[in-house]
Amino acid sequence: DPLFSVSFRHPHSPGEVSFPAVKLRESVRRNFLHRIRFFRDRRGTTDLVEFALVLPMFLLLMFALIDLGRYYWIRETVENAVRQAGRYAVTGQSIAGKSRVQSITQVAQNSMAGLYSLNTTTIKISSSPVGQSPASGTSGFAGYGDENVTINIQTALGFFTPGIARYFGPNGSNTLTQTVTFRNESFPASQAN
């Protein structure tokens, strides 16, 4: 174990100041034990027991906050994807080489920031004449000009915090569903495909 000593000379002091040689390993060990002394004061191991009781509750709270934050982020992402797909759908445009429904689906997927790749998301597009319920519309078709187009995005979200999942469904997951209905702009019938 190496010995460690320090001596220095200050410009304004008449002599040299030196500290006695100390074993380095022993000094580090003493310093470390001094720093964690709050765990072992006069009360003995009481602080360790209190820490052991509080830590699980603290971690549960932290993971619950992370889970809820993730839930709201996914909800906002799905809402944004539905809105962006609806805004694109009403124009009657399509991406080159794709049908209009495929183009709307692609816009929704691009707006979901990687959420679509989780394989728990479905995107459904349907159309209905103005004045009719979107539920009675034609599935898989985005409609003609001046008709309604309905876009539905559904995604499943599982929770990893124990105890939180039971508030969102019997199997510990929550299904987020966002639906939007827009009226198509006037465009030629040839763009409806």
LINDAGI-V111929 format. One record per helix or strand of 2 or more residues. SS is the DSSP state (alpha for helix, beta for strand). FROM is the first residue (numbers start at 1). TO is the last residue. Records with the same first field share a line. If there is no record, write none. Layout:
BEGIN
SS: FROM-TO + FROM-TO
END
This chain:
BEGIN
beta: 3-9 + 16-23 + 121-128 + 138-139 + 148-158 + 173-183
alpha: 24-35 + 37-39 + 46-89 + 100-111 + 115-118 + 134-136 + 165-168 + 189-191
END
